[in-house]
């Protein structure tokens, strides 16, 4: 799979130089008259929208300051590795102590799983099917290649079909009912034009229950899962303060943030000392956190991929440490679940056998307390994230690291 990823990266680099595919838009944002995907109530919480951010932060802050237990589930990105997080949730239900979360957030593949997690454990069969039913196997198929049409290796056709088939009217109605109870479903995308994370109130969208809001709900999920270079970004109409409609370019929410736990302007918030602890935060990382030693090939693609892997893991660990510090200050428990570091996991391996193996591994881990690591228990000093390693005999055959091939010499034997 690493050779496949290397090849993909090499092709992306070559095509970026050749400037093959493109999206039809002018150099500046495209202003249009038809706001067909503008809902009656704007579900966006932009980084530069001080009023919306303040209102949302106040809503969360009030829940935190009252001492009422608050449970938050944050699902990270990770492409095909999202099958692990889906299995973990199903196993957690089977263990019998999965909470009804007050806030569920999703980034990238986590955005695809978040609606099911938010709707409740009765949607576990649909969640499992979304990741193991085989629909994802065509995401990176040769039929989806579109390198001369879009600024990406693959078209979003298969991704859109996957979203259309799984985001049903029944699911949207279930999300609307839970939103009415005061719970919140949030999904993050990255606005490439403004280089900011945009938080979408998906429950608000589902509650509007019209054609525009339902279409936009699916567009946001597609955008959040659109890995740059692999799938094209999505142009989404956005109403500006001057009432003009601008087509914004949105892509994978994981570009800016590995997961969405606490609003950025609440990061330094601290409860009053006399207040009680305020709840639990659960972060599911659809990937690995630890450092993996290995000899890096001298090839350009290998160097780039190893550099990206190291950079993204370092960013993830920093984000985890910052969030854990928030939890420590405010009396929240923070639990982390991630794919064990000695499992062969690839975010681009969408074949059904591998995703099913990851789902089943997550399910087994979800049934056991071993699937979670507490990050809030350090009294002082830096947060330590212990490596998650499975006993060798518990690593499924399909997920065992492959030994590097040893080239054979063509020289005659003496």
C-alpha positions in Angstrom: 0.0 0.0 0.0 2.9 2.3 0.7 4.0 1.8 -2.9 0.5 2.7 -4.1 0.5 5.9 -1.9 3.9 6.8 -3.3 2.7 6.4 -6.8 -0.4 8.5 -6.1 1.8 11.2 -4.6 4.1 11.1 -7.6 1.2 11.4 -10.0 -0.3 14.3 -8.0 3.1 16.1 -8.2 3.4 15.5 -11.9 -0.1 16.7 -12.6 0.3 19.8 -10.4 3.2 20.7 -12.6 1.3 20.0 -15.8 -1.8 21.9 -14.4 -4.2 19.5 -16.0 -7.6 19.6 -14.3 -9.2 22.7 -12.9 -12.4 24.0 -11.4 -14.3 26.6 -13.4 -14.0 29.8 -11.4 -12.4 33.2 -11.9 -9.3 34.3 -10.1 -11.5 36.0 -7.5 -14.6 34.6 -5.8 -17.5 34.0 -8.1 -20.5 36.1 -7.2 -23.8 34.7 -8.3 -27.4 35.8 -8.2 -29.0 32.4 -7.5 -28.6 31.4 -3.9 -30.1 27.9 -4.4 -28.2 26.3 -1.6 -28.6 29.2 0.9 -30.8 28.0 3.7 -33.2 30.3 5.6 -30.9 30.1 8.7 -27.2 30.1 8.0 -25.6 27.1 9.7 -22.0 28.4 9.4 -19.9 29.5 12.3 -16.9 31.2 10.7 -13.6 32.1 12.3 -14.2 35.7 11.5 -17.8 35.8 12.6 -17.3 37.2 16.1 -21.0 37.3 16.9 -21.7 33.7 16.0 -18.6 32.4 17.6 -19.4 34.3 20.8 -23.0 33.0 20.8 -21.9 29.4 20.3 -19.1 29.7 22.8 -21.5 31.2 25.3 -23.9 28.3 24.8 -21.1 25.8 25.5 -19.6 27.9 28.2 -22.9 28.1 30.1 -23.2 24.3 30.0 -19.6 24.1 31.4 -20.1 26.7 34.1 -23.3 25.2 35.5 -21.5 22.0 36.5 -24.1 20.0 34.5 -22.3 16.9 33.1 -21.5 17.5 29.4 -20.3 14.8 27.1 -18.5 15.5 23.8 -17.5 13.1 21.1 -14.9 14.3 18.5 -14.3 12.1 15.5 -11.1 12.8 13.6 -10.2 12.5 9.9 -8.4 9.5 8.5 -9.9 8.4 5.2 -10.4 4.6 5.1 -9.3 4.4 8.7 -12.7 5.8 9.6 -13.8 2.1 9.6 -11.9 1.7 12.9 -13.8 4.5 14.6 -17.1 3.2 13.3 -16.4 -0.2 14.7 -15.3 1.3 18.0 -18.7 3.0 18.4 -20.6 -0.2 17.6 -18.5 -2.1 20.1 -19.0 0.6 22.7 -22.8 0.2 22.3 -22.4 -3.5 22.8 -20.4 -2.9 26.0 -23.4 -1.1 27.3 -22.0 2.2 28.6 -21.9 4.5 25.5 -23.2 7.9 26.4 -25.8 10.0 24.7 -23.5 12.8 23.6 -24.4 16.4 24.1 -22.1 17.4 21.2 -20.8 15.3 18.4 -18.2 16.7 16.0 -16.7 15.3 12.8 -13.8 16.1 10.5 -13.2 14.5 7.1 -14.1 10.8 7.5 -15.3 11.6 11.0 -17.8 13.9 9.4 -19.3 11.0 7.5 -19.7 8.9 10.8 -20.8 11.8 13.0 -24.5 11.9 11.8 -24.9 8.3 12.8 -23.2 8.7 16.1 -25.3 11.7 16.8 -28.6 10.1 15.9 -28.0 7.3 18.4 -26.9 3.7 18.8 -30.0 2.5 17.0 -28.2 3.7 13.9 -25.2 1.4 14.4 -26.2 -1.1 11.7 -26.3 1.8 9.1 -23.0 3.1 10.4 -21.4 -0.3 10.1 -22.8 -0.7 6.6 -21.5 2.7 5.4 -18.0 1.5 6.1 -18.1 -2.2 5.4 -20.8 -2.5 2.8 -18.4 -2.1 -0.1 -19.6 1.3 -1.3 -16.3 2.9 -0.4 -14.3 0.4 -2.5 -15.0 2.5 -5.7 -13.7 5.8 -4.3 -10.2 5.3 -5.7 -11.1 3.0 -8.6 -9.8 3.5 -12.1 -13.3 4.5 -13.2 -13.1 7.5 -10.9 -9.9 8.8 -12.4 -10.5 12.4 -13.5 -7.0 13.9 -13.7 -7.8 15.8 -16.8 -11.1 17.2 -15.6 -10.5 18.2 -12.0 -7.6 19.4 -9.8 -7.5 16.0 -8.2 -6.7 12.4 -9.1 -10.3 11.2 -8.7 -13.7 12.6 -9.2 -16.1 13.0 -6.3 -18.8 10.9 -8.0 -18.3 7.8 -5.9 -18.0 9.9 -2.8 -21.2 11.7 -3.5 -23.0 8.4 -4.2 -21.8 7.1 -0.9 -23.2 10.1 0.9 -26.4 10.1 -1.0 -27.1 6.4 -0.2 -26.4 6.7 3.5 -27.7 10.1 4.4 -31.4 9.3 4.1 -34.5 11.3 5.0 -35.0 9.2 8.1 -31.5 10.0 9.3 -32.0 13.7 8.7 -35.3 13.6 10.6 -33.6 11.7 13.5 -30.9 14.4 13.6 -33.5 17.2 13.7 -35.3 15.5 16.6 -32.1 15.3 18.6 -31.2 18.9 17.7 -34.5 20.1 19.1 -33.5 18.5 22.5 -30.5 20.9 22.7 -27.9 18.5 21.4 -25.5 19.7 18.7 -24.0 18.0 15.6 -21.0 19.9 14.2 -18.9 19.3 11.1 -15.8 21.2 10.1 -14.6 22.1 6.6 -11.7 24.2 5.5 -12.5 27.3 3.4 -9.5 27.5 1.1 -10.3 31.0 0.0 -10.0 32.4 3.6 -7.8 29.7 5.0 -10.1 29.2 7.9 -12.0 26.4 9.6 -15.7 26.7 9.1 -17.9 24.9 11.7 -21.3 23.8 10.4 -24.3 23.3 12.7 -25.7 20.2 10.9 -28.6 19.9 13.3 -29.8 23.3 12.3 -29.6 22.3 8.7 -31.5 19.1 9.2 -34.2 21.0 11.2 -35.0 23.3 8.3 -36.2 20.2 6.3 -36.4 21.6 2.8 -34.7 20.7 -0.4 -32.0 23.3 -0.1 -31.0 22.4 3.4 -31.0 18.7 2.6 -28.8 19.3 -0.4 -26.4 21.5 1.5 -26.2 18.9 4.4 -24.8 16.4 1.9 -22.5 19.0 0.2 -20.9 19.8 3.5 -20.2 16.1 4.2 -18.6 15.7 0.7 -16.5 18.8 1.2 -15.3 17.8 4.7 -14.2 14.4 3.3 -12.6 15.8 0.1 -8.9 15.1 0.7 -6.9 17.7 -1.3 -5.2 16.2 -4.4 -7.3 13.0 -4.1 -10.8 14.5 -4.5 -11.7 18.0 -5.8 -12.8 20.7 -3.4 -16.4 21.7 -3.3 -17.8 25.1 -4.3 -20.5 26.1 -1.8 -22.6 29.2 -2.0 -22.2 31.4 1.1 -24.1 34.6 2.0 -21.8 37.4 2.9 -22.4 40.3 5.3 -23.1 42.6 2.3 -25.8 40.1 1.2 -23.9 39.0 -1.9 -23.7 35.3 -2.6 -20.1 34.0 -3.0 -19.1 30.6 -4.2 -16.6 29.5 -1.5 -14.1 26.7 -2.1 -14.3 24.2 0.8 -12.2 21.1 1.3 -11.2 18.5 3.9 -11.7 19.8 7.4 -8.5 18.1 8.5 -6.4 20.6 6.5 -6.6 22.9 9.5 -7.6 20.8 12.4 -7.2 17.0 13.1 -10.4 17.0 15.2 -12.9 19.5 16.6 -13.3 19.3 20.4 -13.5 22.8 21.9 -14.2 26.1 20.0 -10.9 27.9 19.5 -11.8 30.9 21.6 -12.7 28.6 24.5 -9.3 27.0 24.6 -8.1 29.1 27.5 -11.4 29.1 29.3 -11.2 28.0 32.9 -14.1 27.2 35.3 -14.3 28.7 38.7 -12.6 26.7 41.4 -15.8 26.1 43.4 -17.6 24.6 40.5 -17.8 20.8 40.0 -16.3 18.8 37.2 -18.3 19.3 34.1 -18.3 16.1 32.1 -16.4 14.0 29.6 -14.6 14.4 26.3 -14.0 11.5 24.0 -11.7 11.8 21.0 -11.6 9.1 18.4 -8.5 9.3 16.2 -9.0 7.4 13.0 -5.3 6.8 12.7 -2.2 6.4 14.8 -0.6 8.7 17.2 2.8 7.3 18.0 6.1 7.6 16.1 7.0 4.7 13.9 10.7 4.0 13.4 11.8 3.0 9.9 14.5 3.5 7.3 13.3 6.2 4.9 14.0 5.5 1.2 16.1 8.1 -0.6 13.4 8.6 -3.2 11.6 12.0 -3.4 8.1 10.5 -2.9 9.2 8.5 0.2 10.9 11.6 1.7 7.7 13.7 1.1 5.4 11.0 2.5 7.5 10.4 5.6 7.8 14.2 6.1 4.0 14.5 5.8 3.4 11.6 8.2 5.7 13.0 10.8 4.3 16.6 10.5 0.6 15.4 10.7 1.3 13.2 13.8 3.2 16.0 15.5 0.3 18.4 14.9 -2.1 15.8 16.2 -0.2 15.2 19.4 0.0 19.0 20.0 -3.7 19.3 19.5 -4.3 16.4 21.8 -2.1 18.0 24.5 -3.8 21.4 24.2 -7.2 19.8 24.5 -6.1 17.6 27.4 -4.8 20.7 29.3 -8.3 22.2 28.8 -9.9 19.1 30.3 -7.5 19.1 33.2 -8.3 22.7 34.1 -12.0 22.3 33.9 -12.6 19.0 35.6 -13.4 17.1 32.5 -12.3 13.6 31.8 -10.6 13.2 28.4 -10.3 9.8 26.8 -8.5 8.9 23.6 -9.1 6.0 21.2 -6.7 5.4 18.3 -5.6 2.6 16.0 -2.8 0.7 17.7 0.6 1.7 16.4 1.7 -1.8 15.4 -1.3 -2.2 13.0 -0.9 -1.7 9.3 -3.3 1.2 8.6 -3.6 3.4 5.5 -6.0 6.2 5.0 -6.2 5.4 1.2 -6.8 1.7 1.4 -10.6 1.6 0.7 -10.9 -2.1 -0.2 -13.7 -3.9 1.6 -11.5 -6.7 3.3 -9.2 -4.1 4.9 -12.0 -1.8 6.0 -13.9 -4.7 7.4 -10.8 -5.9 9.3 -10.4 -2.4 10.7 -14.0 -2.2 11.6 -13.9 -5.5 13.5 -10.7 -4.5 15.3 -12.4 -1.3 16.4 -15.4 -3.2 17.5 -13.4 -5.5 19.7 -11.5 -2.5 21.1 -14.8 -0.7 21.8 -16.1 -3.7 23.8 -13.0 -3.5 26.0 -11.7 -0.7 28.3 -8.4 -1.3 26.6 -9.6 0.8 23.6 -9.4 4.0 25.6 -6.5 6.0 27.2 -7.1 8.7 29.7 -5.2 12.0 28.9 -6.5 14.2 31.7 -5.0 12.5 34.7 -1.5 14.1 34.9 -1.5 16.5 37.8 1.1 18.7 36.2 3.7 18.8 33.4 3.2 17.9 29.8 0.5 15.4 28.8 2.0 12.0 28.1 0.3 10.0 25.3 1.3 6.3 25.8 1.7 4.2 22.7 -1.1 1.8 21.9 0.3 -1.5 20.9 -1.6 -4.8 20.5 -0.2 -8.1 21.4 1.2 -9.6 18.2 -1.3 -12.5 18.2 -4.2 -10.1 18.4 -3.3 -8.2 15.2 -5.6 -9.4 12.4 -3.8 -11.0 9.5 -5.1 -8.4 7.1 -3.7 -5.6 9.3 -0.2 -7.0 10.1 2.7 -4.9 8.8 4.2 -6.4 5.7 7.9 -7.2 5.8 9.9 -5.2 3.2 10.7 -7.1 0.1 14.3 -8.1 -0.2 15.6 -7.8 -3.8 17.2 -10.9 -5.2 20.5 -10.7 -6.9 20.7 -11.9 -10.6 24.4 -12.6 -10.2 25.4 -16.2 -10.8 26.1 -18.3 -7.7 29.5 -19.7 -7.2 
